[in-house]
Amino acid sequence: MSGLVNVLVIVAVAALVIFRQFRARRIDADRRW
């Protein structure tokens, strides 16, 4: 059970990091135009 929780936490953190990078990149693209 704890292993499953660790996997979910890792996936959530990875998704959050990817989302933040994608949002920052999108803001930079909007700023360029």
Secondary structure by P-SEA (a helix, b strand, c coil): caaaaaaaaaaaaaaaaaaaaaaaaaaaaaaac
